[in-house]
Amino acid sequence: MRLTEFHELLHTEFGVARGDALLADHTLLSMNGRTGAQAIEAGVDPRDVWRALCAEFDVPRTRW
């Protein structure tokens, strides 16, 4: 997944302000306590970060 696609999905699902806040501030259990932004910066595929956010925030699987 390209980073631009990731941001588009994030903003569509959560809104721009909340999506950006979740990416920067919410620690993901499945990413060893890193935020989504930290995980992406460390080289984790944005698709995996997207799936982790979806799982933690109960996004319906049809939108994963």
Beta strands, then each sheet from edge to edge (+ up, - down):
strand 1: 27-28
strand 2: 34-35
sheet 1: 1+ 2-
end
